[in-house]
């Protein structure tokens, strides 16, 4: 999506839109197929809700304005 004029994306957890610049980009791939990657987008809040509490998040991924 680099260089595109995307304004919003859909969160892969809740299905609701998010402003492209505010979304978290997740890249998923199978270890044996490193050249095949799927990009997914998420709200910061949805990502933190989906992860087990023992998984630490980078400070920029912590949403201070939880829904």
DAVENKA-V152807 format. One record per backbone hydrogen bond with DSSP energy under -1.0 kcal/mol. NH is the residue of the N-H (numbers start at 1). CO is the residue of the C=O. E is the energy in kcal/mol with one decimal. If there is no record, write none. Layout:
# DAVENKA-V152807
nh: (NH,NH)
co: (CO,CO)
e: (E,E)
This chain:
# DAVENKA-V152807
nh: (4,9,11,12,15,18,20,22,23,24,26,28,33,36,38,40,42,47,48,49,50,51,55,61,62)
co: (1,18,16,41,11,9,7,19,19,42,40,38,30,33,28,26,24,43,44,45,46,47,52,58,59)
e: (-2.2,-2.7,-2.8,-3.3,-1.7,-2.5,-2.5,-1.8,-1.2,-3.1,-3.6,-2.9,-2.0,-2.1,-2.7,-3.2,-1.7,-2.2,-2.3,-2.1,-2.0,-1.7,-2.3,-2.3,-1.0)
